[in-house]
């Protein structure tokens, strides 16, 4: 059992509680089922002969789950909202949907980290580049699309453009 899997299990449990409280809302049990299905993806054992088919985001997300007292936490507000709504509006049980969501979730964790740096002046996650930390400290506003980019060169180029624009450059 992984901390990331346990985090998703706890969120599924919350959705199951909401389903009991609101039995006419199909979104709650649907979300709980999607989250439990997501657990199987993040906790699957790699096949040594075939390789690890888990999405690459799993290892990074796993490293970001923190224990706060008896609670597990991941990211910040954006991350918590996305996990809490996962599968609510439509069943998301296919591996492809899970892999896509985990990639998006990694971007949200990074965006939450960026906001934390802007607010507290430090990046305890270690996910952000030095330039991203400096941009957050300078108060550069970055749109959510930036954090969806997985290519570091694209991010650096966009960060250059955003910094130039903020500084009044062309």
C-alpha positions as CSV (number, residue, x, y, z in Angstrom):
1,X,0.0,0.0,0.0
2,X,1.3,3.4,-1.0
3,X,0.7,6.8,0.6
4,X,-0.7,8.1,-2.7
5,X,-3.0,5.1,-2.9
6,X,-4.1,5.6,0.7
7,X,-4.7,9.3,0.0
8,X,-7.0,8.4,-2.9
9,X,-8.7,5.7,-0.7
10,X,-9.5,8.3,2.0
11,X,-11.0,10.6,-0.7
12,X,-13.1,7.7,-2.0
13,X,-14.2,7.1,1.6
14,X,-15.3,10.7,1.9
15,X,-17.3,10.4,-1.4
16,X,-18.9,7.2,-0.1
17,X,-20.0,9.1,3.0
18,X,-21.4,11.8,0.7
19,X,-23.2,9.1,-1.3
20,X,-24.9,7.8,1.9
21,X,-25.9,11.4,2.8
22,X,-27.2,12.2,-0.7
23,X,-28.4,8.9,-2.1
24,X,-30.1,10.5,-5.1
25,X,-26.8,12.1,-6.4
26,X,-25.1,9.6,-8.7
27,X,-21.9,11.6,-8.8
28,X,-20.8,10.6,-5.3
29,X,-20.7,6.8,-5.7
30,X,-19.3,7.3,-9.2
31,X,-16.5,9.4,-7.9
32,X,-15.8,6.9,-5.1
33,X,-15.6,4.1,-7.7
34,X,-13.3,6.2,-9.9
35,X,-11.0,7.0,-7.0
36,X,-10.8,3.3,-6.0
37,X,-10.0,2.4,-9.5
38,X,-7.3,5.0,-9.6
39,X,-5.8,3.3,-6.5
40,X,-5.3,0.1,-8.5
41,X,-3.3,2.1,-11.1
42,X,-1.0,3.8,-8.6
43,X,-0.4,0.6,-6.5
44,X,0.1,-1.9,-9.3
45,X,3.3,-3.8,-9.0
46,X,5.7,-3.4,-11.9
47,X,6.2,-6.4,-14.0
48,X,10.0,-7.0,-14.1
49,X,9.8,-8.5,-17.5
50,X,7.5,-6.0,-19.1
51,X,8.5,-2.9,-17.2
52,X,6.5,-0.5,-15.1
53,X,3.4,0.7,-16.9
54,X,2.3,3.1,-14.3
55,X,2.2,6.7,-15.5
56,X,5.4,8.6,-14.8
57,X,3.5,11.1,-12.6
58,X,2.9,8.4,-10.0
59,X,6.4,8.4,-8.6
60,X,6.5,12.2,-8.3
61,X,3.1,12.4,-6.8
62,X,3.9,9.6,-4.3
63,X,6.9,11.7,-3.1
64,X,4.6,14.7,-2.5
65,X,2.1,13.0,-0.2
66,X,2.7,14.3,3.3
67,X,1.5,13.1,6.7
68,X,-0.1,15.9,8.8
69,X,-1.0,14.4,12.1
70,X,-3.4,11.6,11.3
71,X,-4.2,13.1,7.9
72,X,-2.6,12.6,4.5
73,X,-2.2,15.7,2.3
74,X,-1.2,16.3,-1.4
75,X,-0.6,19.6,-2.9
76,X,-2.9,22.5,-2.0
77,X,-6.3,23.8,-2.9
78,X,-6.2,23.1,-6.6
79,X,-5.0,19.5,-6.0
80,X,-7.6,18.8,-3.3
81,X,-10.5,20.1,-5.4
82,X,-9.4,18.0,-8.5
83,X,-9.1,14.8,-6.5
84,X,-12.4,15.4,-4.7
85,X,-14.2,15.8,-8.0
86,X,-12.5,13.0,-9.9
87,X,-15.0,10.9,-11.7
88,X,-18.0,12.9,-10.3
89,X,-19.3,14.1,-13.6
90,X,-18.4,11.0,-15.6
91,X,-17.1,7.6,-14.9
92,X,-13.3,7.6,-15.2
93,X,-12.4,4.0,-14.9
94,X,-10.2,3.4,-18.0
95,X,-6.4,3.3,-17.6
96,X,-6.0,6.1,-20.1
97,X,-8.3,8.4,-18.1
98,X,-6.4,7.6,-15.0
99,X,-3.0,8.3,-16.6
100,X,-4.3,11.6,-18.0
101,X,-5.7,12.6,-14.6
102,X,-2.4,11.8,-12.9
103,X,-0.5,14.0,-15.3
104,X,-2.9,16.8,-14.8
105,X,-2.7,16.3,-11.0
106,X,1.1,16.7,-11.2
107,X,0.6,20.0,-12.9
108,X,-1.8,21.1,-10.1
109,X,0.6,20.0,-7.4
110,X,3.3,22.1,-9.1
111,X,0.9,25.1,-9.4
112,X,0.0,24.8,-5.7
113,X,3.8,24.7,-5.0
114,X,4.3,27.9,-7.0
115,X,1.5,29.6,-5.0
116,X,3.1,28.4,-1.8
117,X,6.4,29.9,-2.8
118,X,4.7,33.2,-3.6
119,X,3.0,33.1,-0.2
120,X,5.7,31.7,2.1
121,X,8.9,32.3,0.2
122,X,10.1,28.7,-0.1
123,X,9.5,25.5,-2.1
124,X,9.3,22.6,0.3
125,X,8.3,20.3,-2.6
126,X,11.5,20.6,-4.6
127,X,9.3,20.4,-7.8
128,X,10.0,23.9,-9.1
129,X,13.1,25.0,-10.9
130,X,15.2,27.8,-9.6
131,X,13.7,30.1,-12.2
132,X,10.2,29.2,-11.2
133,X,11.0,29.9,-7.6
134,X,12.5,33.2,-8.5
135,X,9.4,34.1,-10.6
136,X,7.1,33.2,-7.8
137,X,9.1,35.4,-5.4
138,X,8.9,38.2,-7.9
139,X,5.1,37.8,-8.1
140,X,5.0,36.7,-11.7
141,X,1.5,35.4,-12.4
142,X,1.5,32.1,-14.3
143,X,-1.6,30.7,-15.9
144,X,-2.6,27.1,-15.2
145,X,-1.7,26.0,-18.8
146,X,2.0,26.6,-18.0
147,X,1.9,23.8,-15.4
148,X,0.3,21.4,-17.8
149,X,3.5,21.5,-19.9
150,X,5.7,18.6,-19.1
151,X,8.5,19.7,-21.4
152,X,11.0,21.7,-19.4
153,X,12.4,23.6,-22.4
154,X,8.9,24.7,-23.4
155,X,8.3,25.9,-19.8
156,X,11.7,27.8,-19.8
157,X,10.8,29.5,-23.0
158,X,7.3,30.5,-21.8
159,X,8.8,31.7,-18.5
160,X,11.2,33.9,-20.5
161,X,8.3,35.4,-22.4
162,X,6.2,36.0,-19.3
163,X,9.1,37.6,-17.5
164,X,9.9,39.9,-20.5
165,X,6.2,40.9,-20.7
166,X,6.0,41.7,-17.0
167,X,9.2,43.7,-17.2
168,X,7.7,45.8,-20.0
169,X,9.7,44.1,-22.8
170,X,8.4,43.1,-26.2
